[in-house]
Structures are given as structure tokens and as C-alpha cells.
Amino acid sequence: MKIIIIGAGVSGLTTAINSKTNLNEVLVLEKNSIPGKKILVTGNGRCNFLNDDFSKEHFHSIKENNIESLINNDNKERVLNFIKSLGVEIKIKNGYYYPFTNKSSTIRDALYEEALNKGVEFKFDYRVNDIKKENDKFIINNELSCDALVVSSGSKSYKVTGTEGDSYSLLSKLGLSVTELYPSLVQVLTEGKFLKELDGVRTDAVVSILDDNKLIKEESGELQLTDYGVSGICVFNLSRYVHILNKPIIRINFMPYTDNSVDYFNNLVDEKIYDVLKRIINEKIASVILKLSNINRDKLKSNLSKEEVNNILDLLTNFRLNVTGTKSFDNSQVTMGGIDANEIDINTFETKKINNLFLTGELLDVDGDCGGYNISFAILSGLIVSDRIKELC
Ligand SMILES: Cc1cc2nc3c(=O)[nH]c(=O)nc-3n(C[C@H](O)[C@H](O)[C@H](O)COP(=O)(O)OP(=O)(O)OC[C@H]3O[C@@H](n4cnc5c(N)ncnc54)[C@H](O)[C@@H]3O)c2cc1C
């Protein structure tokens, strides 16, 4: 039996390694000249491949499906054992799993070397432009054929790594449905009077996304303020909601360290209000808050009116920015949406419409939060597909 896998990313390499037996031939087609180009840029070059908290709330889809039934501890262990089986030493920091070397290349090299050791063949600089099914065979670019085809070609995010989204149209020509597609885990664009002044500020905050006044999701962590809006992991995890809310608003609490901002503020020493604020927040934020509330920075704290204090506290804990969109696919870590996961059998990841056609990883309508969820899902899908392929051989 001959198997072709399109894409030498994390899910394609996992599938290749686990599918290869003495009874089959496995060929991976990759448009780049190297394998796993995207793996190299993950986790700031460290590849966060899994998370201790492997729970359903970290996985999302545009169309409701039953992928979430795969999110359980057994499958988390499967992913971990697979990475360990490659000889990769693991480091866990705050529940986030990395290779001990802190280098993504450790994971990429381990996957590629294992595939070569198993006898998987690779064709690099090979872009798939056409897929046909004729009788029981898949025909690729009118020149290669196989009995089972695995499409592991990723999404349309971060196209410098080879993921330009070309497979969506190839698969829709074969009759599969593609949902809407949006950039996710990406910077959020906002309106905001003094954004230029805040450009470059990094601060710990609780950041929420609201739909008008309704709280949708809250995250905490390091927030980055920029001249176009907001960034940082906490913002990335909120970015998918920008595309589905009517009136998305980012709300920032600059005082995450206290539950009682009123008492905290009242207990601060009495001096010029700008100097007071500089003690508890970044000075650029202090300056903007005073401008927005029309308060002279030299006014003594004790001379502020009740209304002025309320204004300051409101801006400190309930700072609102109207959202205008997100940065593009080129900046996004993942794509929200993809091939409708209802069109695959989740026990095998085989498409229900076309026998022996399998899909893996980010190509599907599944997007995870920051924290190793996307790579772990890509690996899990590759492991499930290869179980089925071994049965077929
Ligand atoms: C900057 C950045 C940081 C990230 N950090 C993390 C992280 O720390 N943890 C985490 O879990 N996730 C992270 N992700 C997301 C994660 O990298 C992806 O979700 C994951 O790599 C998807 O794996 P995949 O196998 O589905 O596709 P990919 O790894 O994207 O592989 C797809 C491959 O298919 C090839 N291909 C595409 N079309 C064709 C074609 N027509 N012909 C031939 N080859 C083709 C591509 O060149 C590519 O090599 C990050 C993403 C980015 C961009």
C-alpha cells in the first residue's frame, strides 16, 4: 500500500512516523526545502508542545463538532509519550511543556530523523496543486498516485512558513466544506485616543473582551500596548472573539494585584497625583489616565474631588478600547476555522465522503489557545490517523 502525506509539519511528520511499516510505502510531499519550518518558530523558538491543563475549554471551533470528546488525559499522555519516544527530554514550566534544550529545533530534528530512520521518503520543494480521485487511487499533480492520502498542510496563518491556505480550495473541489476563516492568536486593533503615547508599554493586567457590556472572556498576564492596539499572550487568547462579536470591546484592569482598588488607592501617600499613580502603574499609563480625566498632574491627591477619584479608579480598573479588528493572517499564530470537522470520523480522522482520505492538524476547524494546545492537537490527530492506516495495510 502506498501512502502520501501532504505537508512535513508537526502533524504530517507524526503521521509519517507512526504509519510506516514494512508493508507500506510512505512519501511526504513538502513545498518548502526543509521539514517543519513552522515548528521552528513556535513558542518563541522553544516549541511549547503540550499543557498540563489539557481541558476542553482550551479548544475551539466555528462549527460545533465532537472533537472535544478526544480531549482527555489518556490522549494527553499519548502525545507526551510520543514526544518522549523520539528521545526528547522534557521540561515543564508552570504546566507548559517544552523540550529540555529550550529549542524548537530539538523537536523538529527528532521528528524528521525518526521519520528517516523508519524509511519514510520525502520530496521537498514540491507543491501540491491538484488532487484527483480516480477509481481507488488518489492522483497528485497528475504524476504521483497513492492508495491513501493524508492532507496535513496546515492553515493560512504565518505564510512565511509555507502555510498559504492552498489546500482549502483543493479539498473543497473534492466536495469537502470549508468554514469561514479568520486570523486568531493575533494582535487586536483598537481605537483609542492616546495609543501612540502608550506604544511599547508592557504591564501586568487582567484583560477582558466584552460584547458591548457583556463579559465574554477574561485573561491575565503581560499586556503590550502599541500604537495600533493591544498585544501579548492574554490578548492573543481573546482575539478569536473579535470575529464573532457584534461590538467587541477590550477592557483592561491595570490593578490586577488588588481586589479592592478603592482602599488601595486611599491608602497611598498624599502627593501630586501623577507621582501617586507612577507608584502603582507605568508612568505613560499614568499620564494618559490623567489626560483622559482632565486632571492636572500636579494636583495633590488630597485635593481631588470624589468624582475625580472615581474617574481615575474607573480608568485604572475598567479602561475600555473599542475594537476595530485584528492583524492579518500573516501575523496570526493560527487560523480559526478550516475544514468542517463534522466531515471526518473522529475515531480515524478519515473523511466521511471520500474513503482513505485523511485530514490532520490545523487544517481542520479546531483552534487552540496559546499554551501548546495547537501542537498537541496536531500530534494527536497524526497518531489517530496512523492507527487507522496501520490497520489498512
Ligand atoms: C509564531 C507561531 C508560534 C506558535 N507557537 C505555538 C506553540 O508554542 N505551541 C503550539 O501548540 N502551537 C503554536 N503555534 C501553532 C502551531 O505551530 C500550529 O498549529 C501547528 O504547527 C500546526 O501543525 P500542522 O501539522 O497542522 O501544520 P504545519 O505545521 O503548519 O505544517 C503544514 C506543512 O504543509 C506544507 N504545505 C502546505 N501546503 C502545501 C502544498 N500545497 N504542498 C506541499 N506542502 C504544503 C507547509 O509548507 C507546512 O510545512 C504557533 C504558530 C506560529 C505561527
The ligand as an SDF file (V2000), in Angstrom:
LIG
                    3D

 53 58  0  0  0  0  0  0  0  0999 V2000
    4.7250   32.1800   15.5020 C   0  0  0  0  0  0  0  0  0  0  0  0
    3.9550   30.9280   15.8920 C   0  0  0  0  0  0  0  0  0  0  0  0
    4.1390   30.4100   17.1620 C   0  0  0  0  0  0  0  0  0  0  0  0
    3.4000   29.2770   17.5480 C   0  0  0  0  0  0  0  0  0  0  0  0
    3.6570   28.7390   18.7780 N   0  0  0  0  0  0  0  0  0  0  0  0
    2.9920   27.6250   19.1610 C   0  0  0  0  0  0  0  0  0  0  0  0
    3.3070   26.9820   20.4040 C   0  0  0  0  0  0  0  0  0  0  0  0
    4.2400   27.3490   21.1240 O   0  0  0  0  0  0  0  0  0  0  0  0
    2.5370   25.9130   20.7620 N   0  0  0  0  0  0  0  0  0  0  0  0
    1.5320   25.4360   19.9630 C   0  0  0  0  0  0  0  0  0  0  0  0
    0.8510   24.4650   20.3590 O   0  0  0  0  0  0  0  0  0  0  0  0
    1.2720   25.9780   18.7600 N   0  0  0  0  0  0  0  0  0  0  0  0
    1.9890   27.0450   18.3230 C   0  0  0  0  0  0  0  0  0  0  0  0
    1.7380   27.5800   17.0890 N   0  0  0  0  0  0  0  0  0  0  0  0
    0.7320   26.9290   16.2040 C   0  0  0  0  0  0  0  0  0  0  0  0
    1.3030   25.6120   15.6160 C   0  0  0  0  0  0  0  0  0  0  0  0
    2.5810   25.8710   15.0910 O   0  0  0  0  0  0  0  0  0  0  0  0
    0.4120   25.0280   14.5000 C   0  0  0  0  0  0  0  0  0  0  0  0
   -0.9110   24.9440   14.9400 O   0  0  0  0  0  0  0  0  0  0  0  0
    0.9110   23.6340   14.1070 C   0  0  0  0  0  0  0  0  0  0  0  0
    2.2340   23.7030   13.6250 O   0  0  0  0  0  0  0  0  0  0  0  0
    0.0110   23.0400   13.0270 C   0  0  0  0  0  0  0  0  0  0  0  0
    0.5760   21.8260   12.6040 O   0  0  0  0  0  0  0  0  0  0  0  0
    0.1340   21.1890   11.2320 P   0  0  0  0  0  0  0  0  0  0  0  0
    0.8760   19.9170   11.0900 O   0  0  0  0  0  0  0  0  0  0  0  0
   -1.3380   21.1440   11.1260 O   0  0  0  0  0  0  0  0  0  0  0  0
    0.6120   22.2290   10.1080 O   0  0  0  0  0  0  0  0  0  0  0  0
    2.0230   22.9060    9.8600 P   0  0  0  0  0  0  0  0  0  0  0  0
    2.9670   22.6200   10.9550 O   0  0  0  0  0  0  0  0  0  0  0  0
    1.7190   24.3150    9.5350 O   0  0  0  0  0  0  0  0  0  0  0  0
    2.5700   22.1460    8.5600 O   0  0  0  0  0  0  0  0  0  0  0  0
    1.9570   22.2300    7.3120 C   0  0  0  0  0  0  0  0  0  0  0  0
    3.0070   21.9750    6.2310 C   0  0  0  0  0  0  0  0  0  0  0  0
    2.3540   21.7610    4.9870 O   0  0  0  0  0  0  0  0  0  0  0  0
    3.1160   22.3720    3.9550 C   0  0  0  0  0  0  0  0  0  0  0  0
    2.2130   22.6590    2.8410 N   0  0  0  0  0  0  0  0  0  0  0  0
    1.1250   23.4790    2.8390 C   0  0  0  0  0  0  0  0  0  0  0  0
    0.5210   23.4530    1.6250 N   0  0  0  0  0  0  0  0  0  0  0  0
    1.2370   22.5870    0.8510 C   0  0  0  0  0  0  0  0  0  0  0  0
    1.1200   22.1730   -0.5130 C   0  0  0  0  0  0  0  0  0  0  0  0
    0.1280   22.6200   -1.2880 N   0  0  0  0  0  0  0  0  0  0  0  0
    2.0260   21.3050   -0.9930 N   0  0  0  0  0  0  0  0  0  0  0  0
    3.0510   20.8510   -0.2010 C   0  0  0  0  0  0  0  0  0  0  0  0
    3.2180   21.2280    1.0880 N   0  0  0  0  0  0  0  0  0  0  0  0
    2.3210   22.0810    1.6130 C   0  0  0  0  0  0  0  0  0  0  0  0
    3.6420   23.6470    4.6410 C   0  0  0  0  0  0  0  0  0  0  0  0
    4.7600   24.1550    3.9660 O   0  0  0  0  0  0  0  0  0  0  0  0
    3.9380   23.1470    6.0380 C   0  0  0  0  0  0  0  0  0  0  0  0
    5.2730   22.7060    6.1640 O   0  0  0  0  0  0  0  0  0  0  0  0
    2.4680   28.6880   16.6540 C   0  0  0  0  0  0  0  0  0  0  0  0
    2.3250   29.2040   15.3660 C   0  0  0  0  0  0  0  0  0  0  0  0
    3.0630   30.3210   14.9840 C   0  0  0  0  0  0  0  0  0  0  0  0
    2.8990   30.8520   13.5770 C   0  0  0  0  0  0  0  0  0  0  0  0
  1  2  1  0
  2  3  1  0
  2 52  2  0
  3  4  2  0
  4  5  1  0
  4 50  1  0
  5  6  2  0
  6  7  1  0
  6 13  1  0
  7  8  2  0
  7  9  1  0
  9 10  1  0
 10 11  2  0
 10 12  1  0
 12 13  2  0
 13 14  1  0
 14 15  1  0
 14 50  1  0
 15 16  1  0
 16 17  1  0
 16 18  1  0
 18 19  1  0
 18 20  1  0
 20 21  1  0
 20 22  1  0
 22 23  1  0
 23 24  1  0
 24 25  2  0
 24 26  1  0
 24 27  1  0
 27 28  1  0
 28 29  2  0
 28 30  1  0
 28 31  1  0
 31 32  1  0
 32 33  1  0
 33 34  1  0
 33 48  1  0
 34 35  1  0
 35 36  1  0
 35 46  1  0
 36 37  1  0
 36 45  1  0
 37 38  2  0
 38 39  1  0
 39 40  1  0
 39 45  2  0
 40 41  1  0
 40 42  2  0
 42 43  1  0
 43 44  2  0
 44 45  1  0
 46 47  1  0
 46 48  1  0
 48 49  1  0
 50 51  2  0
 51 52  1  0
 52 53  1  0
M  END
$$$$
